[in-house]
Amino acid sequence: MNGISTLNKPFTGVATDSTTDLMNQPWNGHDTQVLVVAAVGIAIVVLQIIWAKMHAFLALSIGALFVGIASGIALDKVTTSYETGVGGVLGYVGVLMALGAMLGKLLADSGGADKIVDTLLHGRPATLPWKMALIAGIIGIPMFFEIGLVLLIPVVMLAVHRSKGPAMLLGIPALAGLSVLHGFIPPHPGPLAAIGILHANVGVTLAFGLLIAVPTVIIAGPLFGRLAARMVPIGAAGAGPAVTVGSGGNAQPADPQDQGTDQGTQADRPRRDAPLGKAQDSEATRSPSFTWTLVTLLSPLVLMLVKAGADIWMDKGAALRPLLDFIGDPVFALLVAVLLAMVTFGTRVGFSASTLTKKIGQSLLPIVGVMLIVGAGGGFKQVLVDGGTGTAIAKIAVAASLSALVLGWIIAVLIPVSPQARRPWLP
C-alpha cells in the first residue's frame, strides 16, 4: 500500500495468513496506544460536529489525520492512507448513490410516487398497514431513508385521516419498510459499502437480503404497528377522535375521555378530506402508469437477482455467465433503470430533453454532502486499519472468544446511537 506497512493492510473479510498471525500475537504497547488514539479520534470528531458545529466531512478528515499521525503511520503516508480509504468507498458507492438520486428525483417529479400511493391506498382499511409497508418498500428502492421519509409523511397522514385510525398503525409499517430496505438491500449505500469492503457477491447479498428483509418488515411493520398503536393510541393532528385497534386489526373509536385536551378547536383542525400534496412537477403534462412505474423501479433488482441466480446455480465456466455478471452489476442495473426512467418518468410525462438534463443535475446537489461524508468515513476507517486499530480489536475478540457476528452486531448497535448518527449533514 504505497509504503504503508504490510502488517497493517486493510482487512478484506478473508483471514489471510498474515492477518491470522497478527491476531494471535501477544498484546503489546502499540495495541494499547492505537485503541486510545482511536477513542480520542472519535471524540474529536463528535466534539467538532456537536459543539463546534463543524461540517461532518471536515470533522472526519481532521479526526482521520490525527489518528493516522498518533497511531504511528509515517507522516508522508498518512494522507495516502486517508485518500485510499476515500477512493475505495466513493469509487464504488459514489457512482451508485448518484444513479439512485437521479432515479429518485425523476420518480418524484414525474408523479410516479403519487401514482404508487394513489393505487395502493384503495381497498379495505384493515389492509392499509400492509400496503403502507409495501409502498415504503417500493419507494425506498431508489431513495435515501430521509428522502423517502419526507415523501411518505404526508401519505401516512392522509391515510390516517381517511381511515380515522391511530398514526402508529400506519407510521410504523412505513418506517419499517424504509429502514429495512436501507439497511439490507443494494443499491443502498450501507449494503454496498459492506459489499465493497468485504468483497462480497452483490447478487447473493441481494438474494439473502430480500430473504431476511421480507419477514423483518412484516414483524417490525404491520405486526408491531398494531402493538404500538395500542401503546400510543393517537391519530393525526386534527383527525378527530382517536381510535384503538380491534382484535382484527381494524380501527375502532376510543374512549373520548382518554383523548386529552390537545385536539384543538374545530376551526383549527384541517379538513379530513384535504387532498394530499402532490410531488409531481408542474411541467409534467401527465402521470406515468402504475405498471411502468413498477417496471422502472424493480428493473435494477430484477437484473441483480438474475446475477444472483447465476452465481448460485450456473457454473462459472458457462458461456452466458460473463454476460449475466455484467448486466447484474449494480452500476449497470441502476444505469439501465435511470435510462428507462428518462423515458417512463421523463419524455412520456411531458418533460423535454433540457428539462430532464436540468432535473438530473438537480438530483445530484442534495447528495454531494452525503457522498463527501461517506468518503471521509471511509478515509477514517482506513487510517484506523492502517494504524493497527483493526488488529488490536481482533486480538481482543480472539482473546474473548467473541463471535465475529456478535462483534459486528455490537458495533452496528453502537454506531446508530452515537451523536454522529443524527444526520449532521441535514439542515
C-alpha positions in Angstrom: 0.0 0.0 0.0 2.4 2.6 -1.2 4.9 2.1 1.5 2.5 1.5 4.4 3.5 -1.5 6.5 2.1 -4.7 5.1 1.4 -5.6 8.7 -1.5 -3.1 8.7 -3.2 -3.9 5.4 -6.9 -3.5 5.4 -9.0 -6.5 6.4 -10.9 -7.6 3.4 -13.3 -10.1 5.0 -10.9 -13.1 4.4 -8.5 -14.0 7.1 -5.1 -14.1 5.3 -2.1 -15.8 6.9 -0.5 -12.5 7.9 -3.8 -11.3 9.4 -4.2 -14.6 11.4 -0.7 -14.3 12.6 -1.2 -10.7 13.8 -4.4 -11.6 15.6 -2.7 -14.4 17.6 0.3 -12.4 18.6 0.6 -11.2 22.3 -0.8 -7.9 23.3 1.8 -5.1 23.2 2.1 -1.4 23.9 1.2 -0.3 20.4 -2.1 -2.1 20.6 -3.0 -0.1 23.7 -1.8 3.1 22.0 -3.9 2.7 18.9 -7.1 1.9 20.9 -6.6 5.0 23.0 -5.9 7.1 19.8 -9.0 5.7 18.2 -11.1 6.6 21.1 -9.6 10.1 21.2 -10.1 10.5 17.4 -13.7 9.5 17.6 -14.2 12.0 20.5 -12.6 14.7 18.4 -14.9 14.1 15.5 -18.0 14.1 17.8 -17.0 17.3 19.6 -16.3 19.1 16.3 -19.7 18.1 15.0 -21.8 18.7 18.2 -20.0 21.6 19.9 -18.1 23.4 17.1 -21.0 22.8 14.6 -18.3 21.8 12.0 -19.4 20.0 8.9 -19.0 16.3 9.3 -16.7 16.0 6.3 -14.2 18.3 7.8 -14.5 16.8 11.2 -13.9 13.3 9.9 -11.0 14.4 7.8 -9.3 16.2 10.8 -10.0 13.2 13.0 -8.6 10.8 10.4 -5.4 12.7 10.1 -5.0 12.9 13.8 -5.5 9.2 14.2 -3.0 8.4 11.4 -0.3 10.6 12.9 -0.9 9.5 16.5 -1.0 5.8 15.5 2.5 5.9 14.2 1.9 5.9 10.4 4.8 7.7 8.7 3.9 11.3 8.1 4.3 11.1 4.3 1.9 8.1 4.3 -0.9 9.5 6.4 -2.7 11.4 3.7 -2.1 8.4 1.3 -3.9 6.1 3.7 -6.8 8.6 4.0 -7.1 9.1 0.3 -7.0 5.4 -0.3 -10.0 4.9 2.1 -11.9 7.8 0.5 -11.3 6.5 -3.0 -12.1 2.9 -2.0 -15.6 3.9 -0.8 -16.6 6.6 -3.3 -15.1 4.7 -6.3 -17.9 2.1 -5.9 -20.6 3.6 -3.6 -20.5 7.1 -5.0 -21.5 6.2 -8.5 -24.4 4.2 -7.3 -25.5 7.0 -4.9 -25.6 9.3 -7.9 -27.6 7.0 -10.1 -30.0 6.3 -7.2 -30.5 10.0 -6.7 -31.3 10.5 -10.4 -33.9 7.7 -10.3 -35.5 9.1 -7.1 -35.7 12.6 -8.5 -37.4 11.5 -11.7 -39.8 9.2 -9.7 -41.0 12.1 -7.5 -41.2 14.9 -10.1 -43.0 12.8 -12.7 -45.7 11.8 -10.3 -44.7 8.2 -10.2 -44.6 8.2 -6.4 -48.1 9.7 -6.3 -49.3 7.0 -8.7 -48.0 4.2 -6.4 -49.6 5.8 -3.4 -53.0 6.5 -5.0 -53.2 3.0 -6.4 -52.2 1.1 -3.3 -54.3 3.1 -0.8 -57.6 1.9 -2.3 -59.2 -1.1 -0.5 -60.2 -2.3 2.9 -58.9 -0.3 6.0 -57.5 -3.5 7.6 -55.1 -3.9 4.7 -53.7 -0.3 5.0 -50.7 -1.2 7.3 -49.6 -3.9 4.9 -50.0 -1.6 1.9 -48.1 1.2 3.7 -45.1 -1.2 4.2 -45.3 -2.2 0.6 -45.4 1.5 -0.5 -42.4 2.3 1.7 -40.5 -0.7 0.3 -41.2 0.3 -3.4 -40.4 4.0 -2.9 -37.4 3.2 -0.7 -35.7 1.2 -3.5 -34.1 4.3 -5.2 -34.2 6.8 -2.4 -32.3 7.6 0.8 -34.1 7.0 4.0 -34.5 10.7 4.8 -35.9 11.5 1.3 -38.3 8.6 1.4 -39.4 9.6 4.9 -40.2 13.2 3.8 -42.1 11.8 0.9 -44.1 9.3 3.0 -45.1 11.6 5.9 -48.0 13.3 4.0 -49.0 9.9 2.7 -49.2 8.4 6.2 -51.1 11.4 7.5 -53.6 11.2 4.6 -54.1 7.5 5.2 -54.6 8.2 8.9 -57.2 10.8 8.2 -59.0 8.6 5.7 -59.1 5.5 8.0 -59.6 7.6 11.2 -57.1 5.2 12.8 -54.1 5.6 15.0 -51.0 7.1 13.4 -48.7 4.4 14.8 -50.7 1.7 12.9 -49.6 3.1 9.6 -46.5 5.1 10.5 -44.6 2.1 11.9 -45.0 -0.1 8.8 -43.8 2.9 6.6 -40.7 3.3 8.8 -40.1 -0.4 8.8 -40.2 -0.7 5.0 -37.8 2.2 4.6 -35.4 1.1 7.3 -35.1 -2.5 6.2 -34.6 -1.5 2.5 -31.9 1.0 3.6 -30.1 -1.5 5.7 -30.4 -4.8 3.8 -30.9 -4.2 0.1 -28.4 -3.0 -2.5 -28.2 -0.4 -4.1 -28.4 1.5 -0.8 -25.0 2.9 0.4 -24.8 0.8 3.6 -25.1 -2.7 2.0 -22.9 -1.6 -0.9 -20.2 -0.3 1.4 -20.2 -3.6 3.2 -20.1 -5.5 -0.1 -17.1 -3.4 -1.2 -15.1 -3.7 2.0 -15.7 -7.5 2.4 -15.6 -8.2 -1.4 -18.9 -10.0 -1.1 -21.0 -11.1 -4.0 -23.7 -8.5 -4.9 -26.2 -11.0 -6.2 -26.0 -13.3 -3.3 -26.1 -10.4 -0.9 -29.3 -9.1 -2.6 -30.9 -12.6 -2.5 -30.2 -13.2 1.2 -31.1 -9.6 1.9 -34.6 -10.0 0.4 -34.9 -13.3 2.3 -34.3 -11.6 5.6 -35.9 -8.3 4.7 -39.4 -9.6 4.0 -40.1 -11.3 7.4 -38.3 -8.4 9.1 -40.7 -5.8 7.6 -43.7 -8.0 8.4 -42.7 -8.3 12.1 -41.3 -4.8 12.6 -44.0 -3.2 10.5 -47.7 -4.2 10.4 -47.5 -6.7 13.3 -45.5 -4.4 15.7 -47.6 -1.4 14.4 -50.7 -3.0 16.0 -49.0 -3.2 19.3 -47.5 0.3 19.0 -51.0 1.7 18.2 -52.3 0.3 21.4 -49.5 1.8 23.4 -49.7 5.2 21.7 -53.4 5.5 20.5 -53.3 8.9 18.9 -54.4 9.9 15.5 -53.1 12.5 13.1 -53.3 16.2 14.3 -56.9 17.3 13.8 -58.1 13.9 12.7 -61.0 13.9 15.2 -61.4 11.3 17.9 -58.6 8.9 18.3 -59.1 5.2 17.9 -57.9 1.9 19.2 -57.1 -1.2 17.3 -59.5 -4.0 17.4 -58.6 -7.7 17.6 -58.9 -8.0 13.9 -56.6 -5.1 13.2 -59.5 -2.7 12.4 -59.7 0.8 13.8 -62.4 1.4 16.5 -63.3 4.6 18.3 -61.5 5.0 21.6 -62.9 6.4 24.8 -63.3 10.2 24.4 -62.1 10.8 27.9 -58.7 9.3 27.0 -58.1 11.9 24.3 -56.7 14.7 26.3 -57.3 18.4 25.6 -54.8 19.0 22.8 -57.2 18.3 19.9 -57.8 21.9 19.2 -61.0 23.6 18.1 -62.9 22.5 15.1 -61.8 25.6 13.2 -58.1 24.8 13.9 -58.4 21.3 12.5 -57.6 20.6 8.9 -60.3 19.1 6.8 -60.3 15.2 6.9 -60.8 15.1 3.2 -57.9 17.5 2.4 -56.1 16.4 -0.7 -52.6 15.0 -0.5 -49.9 17.5 -1.5 -48.6 16.1 -4.8 -45.0 15.7 -5.5 -45.5 15.9 -9.3 -43.7 18.7 -11.1 -45.8 21.4 -12.7 -44.1 20.8 -16.1 -45.4 17.3 -16.3 -48.5 17.1 -18.5 -49.5 13.6 -17.5 -48.5 10.9 -15.0 -46.7 7.6 -15.6 -48.8 4.5 -15.4 -48.7 2.3 -12.3 -47.4 -0.6 -14.3 -44.5 1.2 -15.9 -43.6 2.8 -12.6 -43.2 -0.6 -11.0 -41.3 -1.9 -14.1 -38.9 1.0 -13.9 -38.3 0.8 -10.1 -38.0 -3.0 -10.0 -35.8 -3.3 -13.1 -32.4 -3.0 -11.2 -33.5 -5.5 -8.6 -34.6 -8.0 -11.3 -31.2 -7.7 -13.1 -29.3 -8.1 -9.8 -31.4 -11.1 -8.9 -30.7 -12.7 -12.3 -27.0 -12.4 -11.5 -27.7 -13.9 -8.0 -29.4 -16.9 -9.7 -26.4 -17.3 -12.0 -24.0 -17.2 -9.0 -25.9 -19.9 -7.2 -27.0 -22.3 -10.0 -24.7 -21.6 -13.0 -21.2 -22.9 -13.4 -18.5 -20.2 -13.6 -17.4 -21.5 -17.0 -20.8 -21.2 -18.6 -20.9 -19.2 -21.8 -23.6 -16.8 -20.5 -22.0 -16.3 -17.1 -19.9 -13.2 -18.1 -23.0 -11.5 -19.7 -25.2 -12.2 -16.6 -22.5 -10.9 -14.3 -22.2 -7.7 -16.4 -25.9 -7.0 -16.6 -26.4 -7.8 -12.9 -23.7 -5.5 -11.6 -25.3 -2.6 -9.6 -23.7 0.1 -11.8 -25.2 -1.4 -15.0 -28.5 -2.3 -13.4 -29.1 1.2 -12.0 -27.9 2.9 -15.2 -30.5 0.9 -17.1 -33.1 2.0 -14.6 -32.2 5.6 -15.0 -32.2 5.4 -18.8 -35.6 3.7 -18.6 -36.8 6.4 -16.2 -35.8 9.1 -18.6 -38.5 7.7 -20.9 -41.2 6.4 -18.4 -40.7 9.3 -15.9 -39.4 11.8 -18.5 -40.5 12.2 -22.1 -43.7 10.2 -21.6 -44.9 12.6 -18.9 -44.1 15.7 -21.0 -40.6 16.6 -19.9 -38.3 18.0 -22.6 -34.7 16.9 -23.1 -33.5 20.1 -21.5 -35.8 19.7 -18.5 -34.6 16.1 -18.0 -31.0 17.4 -18.1 -31.8 20.0 -15.5 -33.6 17.6 -13.2 -30.8 15.1 -13.3 -28.3 17.8 -12.4 -30.5 19.0 -9.6 -30.8 15.4 -8.2 -27.0 15.4 -7.5 -26.9 18.6 -5.5 -28.6 17.2 -2.3 -26.3 14.2 -2.1 -22.9 15.9 -2.6 -22.5 16.5 1.1 -23.6 12.9 1.9 -21.1 11.5 -0.6 -18.3 13.5 0.9 -19.2 12.3 4.4 -19.4 8.7 3.3 -16.0 9.1 1.6 -14.4 10.8 4.7 -15.8 7.9 6.8 -14.0 5.5 4.5 -10.8 7.5 4.9 -11.2 7.5 8.7 -11.7 3.7 8.6 -8.6 3.2 6.5 -6.3 5.1 8.9 -7.7 3.1 11.8 -6.9 -0.1 9.9 -3.5 1.0 8.7 -2.6 2.3 12.1 -3.3 -1.1 13.7 -6.6 -0.5 15.4 -8.2 -3.3 13.5 -5.6 -5.7 14.6 -5.9 -4.6 18.2 -9.7 -5.1 18.1 -9.2 -8.5 16.5 -6.8 -9.5 19.3 -9.5 -8.6 21.9 -12.1 -10.6 20.0 -9.9 -13.6 19.8 -8.9 -13.4 23.5 -12.5 -13.1 24.5 -13.6 -15.9 22.0 -16.1 -13.3 20.7 -18.0 -14.3 17.6 -17.5 -12.1 14.6 -21.3 -11.9 14.2 -21.7 -10.8 17.8 -18.8 -8.2 17.5 -20.4 -6.9 14.3 -23.8 -6.6 15.9 -22.3 -4.7 18.9 -20.6 -2.2 16.6 -23.7 -1.8 14.5 -25.7 -1.1 17.6 -23.2 1.5 19.0 -22.9 3.5 15.8 -26.6 4.5 15.4 -26.8 5.7 19.0 -23.8 7.9 18.6 -24.2 11.7 18.1 -22.7 11.4 14.7 -25.7 9.2 13.6 -28.0 12.2 13.9 -27.5 13.1 10.3 -25.4 16.2 10.8 -25.4 17.0 7.1 -29.1 17.6 7.1 -30.4 21.2 7.8 
